[in-house]
Amino acid sequence: MSSKTATQSGKIAVVGERELVLGYRLLGVEDAFIASGSEAQKIVMDLFNSNNYGLVVVGNEARMALSAGTREKLESSIIPLVVFMPSLNSQATEESLSLLARRVLGVDLKVNAK
């Protein structure tokens, strides 16, 4: 068993825009950080590498601050699971929800247009 698996917990952390973070704080998530740009990138990577979290939720603005290689690394991670949340201003696409479901749940969502 890897040390990352052994020390990983069920804690949740959130990094992103104000509305996203405040929503999770209202739900009781204590490790919630309002951040953008390079500050968000540093916080996300610190949380990811800490081995203290089972789930890291990252807002869209924080996601955009990450390099393509870093995003790919985070998207392929299972422990901790990193989930990118679309901002409230953007329209979530069926494709992004489908990709999220495939990664998190392991199932493909098919939409039948009639």
N, CA, C and O atoms as a MOPAC input file, in Angstrom:
PM7 MOZYME 1SCF
protein

 N      0.85500 1    -1.18000 1     0.00000 1
 C      0.00000 1     0.00000 1     0.00000 1
 C      0.88900 1     1.22700 1     0.00000 1
 O      1.84700 1     1.29500 1     0.77000 1
 N      0.59200 1     2.18800 1    -0.84200 1
 C      1.42100 1     3.39000 1    -0.91100 1
 C      1.19800 1     4.26400 1     0.30900 1
 O      0.16200 1     4.18400 1     0.96900 1
 N      2.19000 1     5.10500 1     0.59900 1
 C      2.05300 1     5.99900 1     1.75200 1
 C      0.94100 1     7.00400 1     1.52700 1
 O      0.29000 1     7.43400 1     2.47900 1
 N      0.71600 1     7.38600 1     0.26700 1
 C     -0.34200 1     8.34400 1    -0.03200 1
 C     -1.70300 1     7.73700 1     0.30800 1
 O     -2.56300 1     8.42000 1     0.86500 1
 N     -1.90100 1     6.47100 1    -0.02000 1
 C     -3.15100 1     5.79900 1     0.30000 1
 C     -3.29500 1     5.64000 1     1.80700 1
 O     -4.38600 1     5.80700 1     2.35200 1
 N     -2.21100 1     5.32200 1     2.46700 1
 C     -2.26300 1     5.06400 1     3.90100 1
 C     -2.58700 1     6.31700 1     4.69900 1
 O     -3.25800 1     6.23300 1     5.72800 1
 N     -2.11900 1     7.48500 1     4.24300 1
 C     -2.31700 1     8.68600 1     5.03600 1
 C     -3.49600 1     9.52900 1     4.55400 1
 O     -3.88300 1    10.48400 1     5.22700 1
 N     -4.06200 1     9.19700 1     3.41700 1
 C     -5.17500 1     9.95700 1     2.84500 1
 C     -6.40500 1     9.83200 1     3.73800 1
 O     -6.64800 1     8.78000 1     4.33000 1
 N     -7.17800 1    10.91000 1     3.83000 1
 C     -8.37500 1    10.89900 1     4.66300 1
 C     -9.59400 1    11.26000 1     3.83800 1
 O     -9.50100 1    11.45000 1     2.62500 1
 N    -10.72300 1    11.35200 1     4.49200 1
 C    -11.95900 1    11.71900 1     3.82000 1
 C    -12.24100 1    13.20600 1     3.87100 1
 O    -13.36800 1    13.62500 1     3.60400 1
 N    -11.24900 1    14.01300 1     4.20700 1
 C    -11.45100 1    15.45200 1     4.29700 1
 C    -11.65800 1    16.07000 1     2.91900 1
 O    -11.16700 1    15.56600 1     1.90900 1
 N    -12.40200 1    17.17700 1     2.90900 1
 C    -12.70000 1    17.90700 1     1.68800 1
 C    -12.08400 1    19.29300 1     1.78400 1
 O    -12.12100 1    19.93600 1     2.83300 1
 N    -11.51400 1    19.74600 1     0.66300 1
 C    -10.99700 1    21.10600 1     0.55900 1
 C    -11.57100 1    21.73200 1    -0.70400 1
 O    -11.85200 1    21.03900 1    -1.68200 1
 N    -11.74100 1    23.05300 1    -0.67400 1
 C    -12.30400 1    23.78800 1    -1.81200 1
 C    -11.44400 1    25.00900 1    -2.07600 1
 O    -11.04800 1    25.71100 1    -1.14500 1
 N    -11.15200 1    25.26500 1    -3.36200 1
 C    -10.39200 1    26.44000 1    -3.77400 1
 C    -11.11300 1    27.05300 1    -4.95900 1
 O    -11.44600 1    26.35800 1    -5.91800 1
 N    -11.35500 1    28.35600 1    -4.89300 1
 C    -11.97300 1    28.98400 1    -6.04600 1
 C    -12.59900 1    30.31600 1    -5.75300 1
 O    -12.23700 1    31.01400 1    -4.80500 1
 N    -13.55900 1    30.65000 1    -6.60000 1
 C    -14.21500 1    31.94000 1    -6.50600 1
 C    -15.10800 1    32.01700 1    -5.26800 1
 O    -15.51800 1    31.00100 1    -4.70600 1
 N    -15.39100 1    33.23100 1    -4.87000 1
 C    -16.09400 1    33.52700 1    -3.62300 1
 C    -17.39800 1    32.74600 1    -3.46200 1
 O    -17.63300 1    32.15000 1    -2.41100 1
 N    -18.24300 1    32.74300 1    -4.48600 1
 C    -19.54800 1    32.09000 1    -4.38700 1
 C    -19.41500 1    30.59200 1    -4.13500 1
 O    -20.14700 1    30.02800 1    -3.32200 1
 N    -18.48600 1    29.95400 1    -4.82900 1
 C    -18.25600 1    28.51500 1    -4.65700 1
 C    -17.78400 1    28.21200 1    -3.24300 1
 O    -18.30700 1    27.31600 1    -2.58000 1
 N    -16.80100 1    28.96000 1    -2.79300 1
 C    -16.21000 1    28.73000 1    -1.47800 1
 C    -17.22700 1    28.97600 1    -0.36900 1
 O    -17.32300 1    28.18200 1     0.56600 1
 N    -17.97700 1    30.05600 1    -0.46200 1
 C    -18.97300 1    30.34700 1     0.57500 1
 C    -20.04700 1    29.26400 1     0.64100 1
 O    -20.52000 1    28.92200 1     1.72500 1
 N    -20.42800 1    28.73000 1    -0.50100 1
 C    -21.40700 1    27.64100 1    -0.52100 1
 C    -20.91100 1    26.42200 1     0.22800 1
 O    -21.65800 1    25.82500 1     1.00400 1
 N    -19.67000 1    26.04600 1     0.01100 1
 C    -19.11000 1    24.88800 1     0.71500 1
 C    -18.89700 1    25.18600 1     2.19400 1
 O    -19.04200 1    24.29500 1     3.03100 1
 N    -18.55500 1    26.42600 1     2.52300 1
 C    -18.42500 1    26.78200 1     3.94800 1
 C    -19.76400 1    26.64600 1     4.65900 1
 O    -19.82400 1    26.19100 1     5.80100 1
 N    -20.83600 1    27.04200 1     3.98100 1
 C    -22.17500 1    26.88400 1     4.56100 1
 C    -22.52400 1    25.42200 1     4.78700 1
 O    -23.29300 1    25.09500 1     5.69100 1
 N    -21.96300 1    24.54700 1     3.96900 1
 C    -22.19100 1    23.10800 1     4.12300 1
 C    -21.29000 1    22.48300 1     5.18500 1
 O    -21.41100 1    21.29600 1     5.48900 1
 N    -20.38800 1    23.28400 1     5.74700 1
 C    -19.53900 1    22.78700 1     6.82500 1
 C    -18.11200 1    22.45300 1     6.43200 1
 O    -17.35800 1    21.93800 1     7.25800 1
 N    -17.71800 1    22.72800 1     5.19600 1
 C    -16.34100 1    22.47500 1     4.78000 1
 C    -15.46100 1    23.58400 1     5.34200 1
 O    -15.62100 1    24.75400 1     4.99500 1
 N    -14.54000 1    23.20800 1     6.20700 1
 C    -13.69200 1    24.19900 1     6.87800 1
 C    -12.51200 1    24.64000 1     6.01700 1
 O    -12.09900 1    25.79800 1     6.07200 1
 N    -11.97500 1    23.72900 1     5.23100 1
 C    -10.80100 1    24.03900 1     4.41500 1
 C    -11.25100 1    24.54400 1     3.05000 1
 O    -11.17900 1    23.83300 1     2.04800 1
 N    -11.71800 1    25.79400 1     3.03600 1
 C    -12.23800 1    26.42000 1     1.82200 1
 C    -11.53000 1    27.75300 1     1.62700 1
 O    -11.52400 1    28.59900 1     2.52100 1
 N    -10.93000 1    27.93600 1     0.44800 1
 C    -10.05700 1    29.08000 1     0.20000 1
 C    -10.52800 1    29.88000 1    -1.00300 1
 O    -10.66600 1    29.33400 1    -2.09700 1
 N    -10.77600 1    31.16600 1    -0.81000 1
 C    -11.10000 1    32.05900 1    -1.91400 1
 C     -9.77200 1    32.49000 1    -2.52000 1
 O     -8.96400 1    33.14900 1    -1.86600 1
 N     -9.55300 1    32.11100 1    -3.77900 1
 C     -8.28100 1    32.42000 1    -4.42200 1
 C     -8.42500 1    32.35500 1    -5.93300 1
 O     -9.31700 1    31.69100 1    -6.46100 1
 N     -7.52300 1    33.06200 1    -6.62300 1
 C     -7.47000 1    32.99100 1    -8.07500 1
 C     -6.02100 1    33.18900 1    -8.50300 1
 O     -5.17300 1    33.56800 1    -7.69500 1
 N     -5.74600 1    32.93500 1    -9.76300 1
 C     -4.42200 1    33.13500 1   -10.31100 1
 C     -3.35900 1    32.26800 1    -9.67200 1
 O     -3.61100 1    31.11500 1    -9.32300 1
 N     -2.17200 1    32.82600 1    -9.52000 1
 C     -1.04000 1    32.05400 1    -9.00000 1
 C     -1.26200 1    31.62500 1    -7.55000 1
 O     -0.76700 1    30.57900 1    -7.13100 1
 N     -1.99500 1    32.41900 1    -6.79200 1
 C     -2.31100 1    32.03500 1    -5.41200 1
 C     -3.15200 1    30.76300 1    -5.39900 1
 O     -2.90500 1    29.86200 1    -4.59700 1
 N     -4.13700 1    30.68600 1    -6.27800 1
 C     -4.98500 1    29.49200 1    -6.37100 1
 C     -4.15600 1    28.28100 1    -6.78200 1
 O     -4.33400 1    27.19400 1    -6.23100 1
 N     -3.26100 1    28.45400 1    -7.73400 1
 C     -2.42200 1    27.35200 1    -8.18900 1
 C     -1.58900 1    26.80500 1    -7.03100 1
 O     -1.48800 1    25.59000 1    -6.85900 1
 N     -0.98800 1    27.70200 1    -6.23300 1
 C     -0.17200 1    27.26400 1    -5.10200 1
 C     -1.02000 1    26.51800 1    -4.07500 1
 O     -0.60700 1    25.47100 1    -3.57700 1
 N     -2.19300 1    27.04400 1    -3.75600 1
 C     -3.05200 1    26.40300 1    -2.76400 1
 C     -3.49900 1    25.03000 1    -3.25200 1
 O     -3.45800 1    24.06000 1    -2.49600 1
 N     -3.92500 1    24.94200 1    -4.50900 1
 C     -4.37500 1    23.65300 1    -5.06100 1
 C     -3.26400 1    22.61800 1    -4.97000 1
 O     -3.50400 1    21.49100 1    -4.53600 1
 N     -2.06500 1    22.97900 1    -5.37000 1
 C     -0.96300 1    22.01500 1    -5.35000 1
 C     -0.55600 1    21.65600 1    -3.91900 1
 O     -0.19500 1    20.50900 1    -3.65200 1
 N     -0.60900 1    22.61600 1    -3.00300 1
 C     -0.31300 1    22.31100 1    -1.60100 1
 C     -1.32700 1    21.31800 1    -1.04200 1
 O     -0.95400 1    20.37300 1    -0.34800 1
 N     -2.60500 1    21.52900 1    -1.34100 1
 C     -3.64500 1    20.60900 1    -0.87300 1
 C     -3.47500 1    19.23200 1    -1.50700 1
 O     -3.57200 1    18.20800 1    -0.83000 1
 N     -3.22100 1    19.22000 1    -2.80500 1
 C     -3.05700 1    17.96900 1    -3.54700 1
 C     -1.90400 1    17.14100 1    -2.98800 1
 O     -2.02700 1    15.92600 1    -2.82900 1
 N     -0.80100 1    17.78900 1    -2.69400 1
 C      0.40300 1    17.08500 1    -2.23000 1
 C      0.43600 1    16.82500 1    -0.73000 1
 O      1.35000 1    16.15300 1    -0.25100 1
 N     -0.52800 1    17.33400 1     0.02200 1
 C     -0.48700 1    17.22600 1     1.48200 1
 C     -0.82900 1    15.84700 1     2.02300 1
 O     -0.48400 1    15.53400 1     3.16300 1
 N     -1.49900 1    15.01900 1     1.23300 1
 C     -1.97200 1    13.69700 1     1.68900 1
 C     -3.00300 1    13.80000 1     2.80000 1
 O     -3.21000 1    12.83300 1     3.53300 1
 N     -3.65400 1    14.95000 1     2.94300 1
 C     -4.64300 1    15.14200 1     3.99800 1
 C     -6.08100 1    15.14900 1     3.49400 1
 O     -7.01000 1    15.24700 1     4.29600 1
 N     -6.28300 1    15.04700 1     2.17900 1
 C     -7.62000 1    15.22500 1     1.62100 1
 C     -8.00000 1    14.07300 1     0.70000 1
 O     -7.16700 1    13.53600 1    -0.03000 1
 N     -9.27100 1    13.71100 1     0.75200 1
 C     -9.81000 1    12.70900 1    -0.15900 1
 C    -10.43700 1    13.35700 1    -1.37300 1
 O    -10.52200 1    12.74200 1    -2.43600 1
 N    -10.88200 1    14.61500 1    -1.22000 1
 C    -11.53500 1    15.34200 1    -2.30300 1
 C    -11.08200 1    16.79400 1    -2.28100 1
 O    -11.10800 1    17.45000 1    -1.24000 1
 N    -10.66400 1    17.28600 1    -3.44400 1
 C    -10.31300 1    18.70000 1    -3.59800 1
 C    -11.20300 1    19.24600 1    -4.70900 1
 O    -11.12800 1    18.79500 1    -5.85200 1
 N    -12.04500 1    20.21700 1    -4.36700 1
 C    -12.93500 1    20.85500 1    -5.32900 1
 C    -12.27100 1    22.14900 1    -5.77300 1
 O    -11.87900 1    22.97300 1    -4.94700 1
 N    -12.14700 1    22.32200 1    -7.10100 1
 C    -11.46200 1    23.48500 1    -7.65300 1
 C    -12.42300 1    24.23100 1    -8.56600 1
 O    -13.01300 1    23.64100 1    -9.47200 1
 N    -12.58000 1    25.52300 1    -8.32900 1
 C    -13.44100 1    26.35800 1    -9.15100 1
 C    -12.83200 1    26.60800 1   -10.52300 1
 O    -11.63600 1    26.40100 1   -10.73100 1
 N    -13.66000 1    27.05200 1   -11.44800 1
 C    -13.23100 1    27.24300 1   -12.83800 1
 C    -12.13000 1    28.28500 1   -12.96800 1
 O    -11.19100 1    28.08300 1   -13.73800 1
 N    -12.21700 1    29.38900 1   -12.24100 1
 C    -11.17000 1    30.41600 1   -12.33300 1
 C     -9.83100 1    29.87200 1   -11.83900 1
 O     -8.78900 1    30.15100 1   -12.43200 1
 N     -9.85800 1    29.10000 1   -10.76200 1
 C     -8.62700 1    28.48800 1   -10.25800 1
 C     -8.11100 1    27.45300 1   -11.25900 1
 O     -6.90100 1    27.32700 1   -11.44900 1
 N     -9.00900 1    26.72100 1   -11.89100 1
 C     -8.62800 1    25.73200 1   -12.90000 1
 C     -7.89400 1    26.40000 1   -14.05200 1
 O     -6.90000 1    25.87100 1   -14.54900 1
 N     -8.38000 1    27.55800 1   -14.47600 1
 C     -7.77800 1    28.25900 1   -15.60200 1
 C     -6.36600 1    28.75900 1   -15.27900 1
 O     -5.57700 1    29.00100 1   -16.19300 1
 N     -6.04100 1    28.91400 1   -14.00100 1
 C     -4.71200 1    29.37400 1   -13.59800 1
 C     -3.67800 1    28.24600 1   -13.65600 1
 O     -2.47500 1    28.50400 1   -13.60600 1
 N     -4.14100 1    27.01100 1   -13.76000 1
 C     -3.24200 1    25.86600 1   -13.76600 1
 C     -2.70300 1    25.61500 1   -15.16900 1
 O     -3.39800 1    25.85000 1   -16.15700 1
 N     -1.47800 1    25.14400 1   -15.25400 1
 C     -0.91000 1    24.79000 1   -16.55800 1
 C     -1.62300 1    23.53800 1   -17.08300 1
 O     -2.24600 1    22.80200 1   -16.31800 1
 N     -1.52500 1    23.31300 1   -18.37100 1
 C     -2.17300 1    22.14900 1   -18.98200 1
 C     -1.65200 1    20.85100 1   -18.37300 1
 O     -2.42900 1    19.92900 1   -18.12600 1
 N     -0.36000 1    20.77300 1   -18.13200 1
 C      0.22400 1    19.57000 1   -17.53200 1
 C     -0.27900 1    19.32600 1   -16.11700 1
 O     -0.54700 1    18.18800 1   -15.73200 1
 N     -0.40500 1    20.40200 1   -15.34700 1
 C     -0.91000 1    20.28100 1   -13.97900 1
 C     -2.36200 1    19.85200 1   -13.98500 1
 O     -2.75800 1    18.99600 1   -13.19400 1
 N     -3.17100 1    20.44200 1   -14.87800 1
 C     -4.58300 1    20.03800 1   -14.98600 1
 C     -4.69300 1    18.56200 1   -15.32900 1
 O     -5.51200 1    17.84700 1   -14.75100 1
 N     -3.87500 1    18.10400 1   -16.26400 1
 C     -3.90800 1    16.68800 1   -16.65900 1
 C     -3.55500 1    15.78700 1   -15.47800 1
 O     -4.19600 1    14.75800 1   -15.26400 1
 N     -2.53800 1    16.17400 1   -14.71400 1
 C     -2.13700 1    15.39900 1   -13.53200 1
 C     -3.27700 1    15.33400 1   -12.52000 1
 O     -3.57600 1    14.26800 1   -11.98200 1
 N     -3.91700 1    16.48500 1   -12.26100 1
 C     -5.00300 1    16.53200 1   -11.28600 1
 C     -6.22300 1    15.75300 1   -11.77500 1
 O     -6.87700 1    15.06600 1   -10.98900 1
 N     -6.53300 1    15.85700 1   -13.07200 1
 C     -7.69400 1    15.16100 1   -13.62300 1
 C     -7.53200 1    13.64500 1   -13.58800 1
 O     -8.52100 1    12.91600 1   -13.51700 1
 N     -6.29900 1    13.17400 1   -13.63800 1
 C     -6.07200 1    11.72500 1   -13.63200 1
 C     -5.90800 1    11.16500 1   -12.22300 1
 O     -5.78200 1     9.95200 1   -12.05500 1
 N     -5.90900 1    12.01200 1   -11.22900 1
 C     -5.72700 1    11.57600 1    -9.84600 1
 C     -7.00300 1    10.96000 1    -9.27600 1
 O     -8.11200 1    11.42000 1    -9.54800 1
 N     -6.82200 1     9.93500 1    -8.49900 1
 C     -7.94700 1     9.32200 1    -7.78600 1
 C     -7.84700 1     9.62400 1    -6.30100 1
 O     -8.86300 1     9.83900 1    -5.64100 1
 N     -6.61800 1     9.64000 1    -5.76400 1
 C     -6.39700 1     9.97200 1    -4.35900 1
 C     -5.38700 1    11.09400 1    -4.29500 1
 O     -4.20500 1    10.84300 1    -4.52900 1
 N     -5.78000 1    12.30600 1    -3.99500 1
 C     -7.16400 1    12.72500 1    -3.79400 1
 C     -7.88200 1    12.88700 1    -5.13300 1
 O     -7.25300 1    13.10500 1    -6.16800 1
 N     -9.16900 1    12.78000 1    -5.09400 1
 C     -9.98200 1    13.05300 1    -6.26400 1
 C    -10.10100 1    14.56400 1    -6.38900 1
 O    -10.48300 1    15.24300 1    -5.43600 1
 N     -9.77100 1    15.09200 1    -7.57200 1
 C     -9.86100 1    16.53100 1    -7.81600 1
 C    -11.00300 1    16.75400 1    -8.79200 1
 O    -11.00500 1    16.21200 1    -9.89700 1
 N    -11.97500 1    17.55600 1    -8.37300 1
 C    -13.15100 1    17.82900 1    -9.19400 1
 C    -13.15700 1    19.30900 1    -9.53700 1
 O    -13.07600 1    20.16400 1    -8.65600 1
 N    -13.25500 1    19.60300 1   -10.83700 1
 C    -13.32700 1    20.98700 1   -11.29800 1
 C    -14.79000 1    21.36600 1   -11.45400 1
 O    -15.54000 1    20.71000 1   -12.17700 1
 N    -15.19300 1    22.44000 1   -10.76100 1
 C    -16.57100 1    22.90500 1   -10.79500 1
 C    -16.69600 1    24.08700 1   -11.74100 1
 O    -15.90800 1    25.02900 1   -11.66200 1
 N    -17.68600 1    24.04900 1   -12.64000 1
 C    -17.88900 1    25.21800 1   -13.50600 1
 C    -18.35900 1    26.40400 1   -12.66400 1
 O    -19.01900 1    26.22700 1   -11.64000 1
 N    -18.01300 1    27.61000 1   -13.10500 1
 C    -18.44000 1    28.79500 1   -12.37700 1
 C    -19.93500 1    29.00500 1   -12.56600 1
 O    -20.53400 1    28.45800 1   -13.49200 1
 N    -20.52100 1    29.78000 1   -11.70500 1
 C    -21.95400 1    30.04700 1   -11.78500 1
 C    -22.29600 1    30.83800 1   -13.04200 1
 O    -23.42500 1    30.76400 1   -13.52900 1
 N    -21.34100 1    31.58900 1   -13.57100 1
 C    -21.57000 1    32.41300 1   -14.74800 1
 C    -21.51700 1    31.62200 1   -16.04000 1
 O    -22.10800 1    32.03600 1   -17.03800 1
 N    -20.81300 1    30.47800 1   -16.04500 1
 C    -20.65100 1    29.71700 1   -17.28100 1
 C    -21.75200 1    28.68200 1   -17.42100 1
 O    -22.41000 1    28.30500 1   -16.45100 1
 N    -21.93200 1    28.23700 1   -18.64700 1
 C    -22.89100 1    27.18300 1   -18.91700 1
 C    -22.14200 1    25.85500 1   -18.91900 1
 O    -21.21600 1    25.66100 1   -19.70700 1
 N    -22.54500 1    24.93600 1   -18.03100 1
 C    -21.92900 1    23.61600 1   -18.01600 1
 C    -22.39500 1    22.87100 1   -19.25900 1
 O    -23.58200 1    22.87200 1   -19.58500 1
 N    -21.47100 1    22.25000 1   -19.93800 1
 C    -21.84600 1    21.52200 1   -21.13900 1
 C    -22.10800 1    20.06800 1   -20.81600 1
 O    -21.63400 1    19.54500 1   -19.80800 1
 N    -22.86500 1    19.42300 1   -21.67800 1
 C    -23.13200 1    18.00500 1   -21.48500 1
 C    -21.83500 1    17.21900 1   -21.50200 1
 O    -21.68300 1    16.24900 1   -20.75800 1
 N    -20.89700 1    17.63100 1   -22.34700 1
 C    -19.63800 1    16.92100 1   -22.44600 1
 C    -18.86600 1    16.99000 1   -21.13200 1
 O    -18.33800 1    15.97200 1   -20.68400 1
 N    -18.78700 1    18.16800 1   -20.50100 1
 C    -18.02500 1    18.27100 1   -19.26400 1
 C    -18.69100 1    17.47000 1   -18.14500 1
 O    -17.99500 1    16.84600 1   -17.34400 1
 N    -19.99400 1    17.47400 1   -18.07700 1
 C    -20.69500 1    16.67400 1   -17.07300 1
 C    -20.50300 1    15.18800 1   -17.34600 1
 O    -20.36100 1    14.39100 1   -16.41900 1
 N    -20.50000 1    14.82100 1   -18.62500 1
 C    -20.29100 1    13.43100 1   -19.00000 1
 C    -18.87800 1    12.97500 1   -18.61100 1
 O    -18.69900 1    11.88200 1   -18.07400 1
 N    -17.88800 1    13.81600 1   -18.88400 1
 C    -16.51200 1    13.47800 1   -18.52100 1
 C    -16.35300 1    13.36500 1   -17.01000 1
 O    -15.66300 1    12.47100 1   -16.51900 1
 N    -16.98700 1    14.26300 1   -16.27800 1
 C    -16.93600 1    14.21500 1   -14.82500 1
 C    -17.56900 1    12.93400 1   -14.30400 1
 O    -17.00800 1    12.28400 1   -13.42200 1
 N    -18.72200 1    12.56300 1   -14.83200 1
 C    -19.39000 1    11.33400 1   -14.40600 1
 C    -18.53600 1    10.11200 1   -14.72000 1
 O    -18.45700 1     9.18300 1   -13.91600 1
 N    -17.89900 1    10.11200 1   -15.88200 1
 C    -17.05900 1     8.97200 1   -16.24500 1
 C    -15.88100 1     8.85300 1   -15.28900 1
 O    -15.52400 1     7.74800 1   -14.87900 1
 N    -15.27900 1     9.97700 1   -14.93200 1
 C    -14.11100 1     9.93900 1   -14.05500 1
 C    -14.48100 1     9.60800 1   -12.62100 1
 O    -13.80300 1     8.81200 1   -11.97200 1
 N    -15.55300 1    10.21200 1   -12.12000 1
 C    -15.92100 1    10.03200 1   -10.71600 1
 C    -16.67300 1     8.73400 1   -10.49100 1
 O    -16.38200 1     7.99300 1    -9.55300 1
 N    -17.64900 1     8.46000 1   -11.36000 1
 C    -18.51100 1     7.29900 1   -11.16900 1
 C    -18.09500 1     6.08200 1   -11.97700 1
 O    -18.48800 1     4.95600 1   -11.67000 1
 N    -17.30000 1     6.31500 1   -13.01100 1
 C    -16.88800 1     5.21100 1   -13.86000 1
 C    -17.94800 1     4.78200 1   -14.85200 1
 O    -17.90800 1     3.65800 1   -15.35000 1
 N    -18.90100 1     5.66200 1   -15.15000 1
 C    -19.95700 1     5.34100 1   -16.10800 1
 C    -20.02300 1     6.42100 1   -17.17200 1
 O    -19.68600 1     7.58000 1   -16.93000 1
 N    -20.47000 1     6.01300 1   -18.36800 1
 C    -20.67300 1     6.95800 1   -19.44800 1
 C    -22.12500 1     7.38700 1   -19.47500 1
 O    -23.03300 1     6.55600 1   -19.44500 1
 N    -22.33600 1     8.69300 1   -19.53300 1
 C    -23.69700 1     9.23100 1   -19.67300 1
 C    -23.94900 1     9.50100 1   -21.13600 1
 O    -23.17800 1    10.21300 1   -21.78000 1
 N    -25.00800 1     8.94700 1   -21.66400 1
 C    -25.38100 1     9.17500 1   -23.06300 1
 C    -26.66600 1     9.96800 1   -23.06500 1
 O    -27.62600 1     9.61700 1   -22.37900 1
 N    -26.68200 1    11.04900 1   -23.84300 1
 C    -27.87400 1    11.86600 1   -23.96200 1
 C    -28.51800 1    11.55700 1   -25.30000 1
 O    -27.88500 1    11.70200 1   -26.34600 1
 N    -29.78700 1    11.12800 1   -25.27200 1
 C    -30.51300 1    10.83700 1   -26.50200 1
 C    -31.32200 1    12.04700 1   -26.90800 1
 O    -32.29300 1    12.40700 1   -26.24200 1
 N    -30.92900 1    12.66800 1   -27.98900 1
 C    -31.68200 1    13.82200 1   -28.50300 1
 C    -32.84100 1    13.30900 1   -29.33800 1
 O    -32.66900 1    12.45300 1   -30.20600 1
 N    -34.01400 1    13.84000 1   -29.06600 1
 C    -35.20400 1    13.40600 1   -29.82400 1
 C    -35.71300 1    14.52900 1   -30.66900 1
 O    -36.70500 1    14.36600 1   -31.37900 1

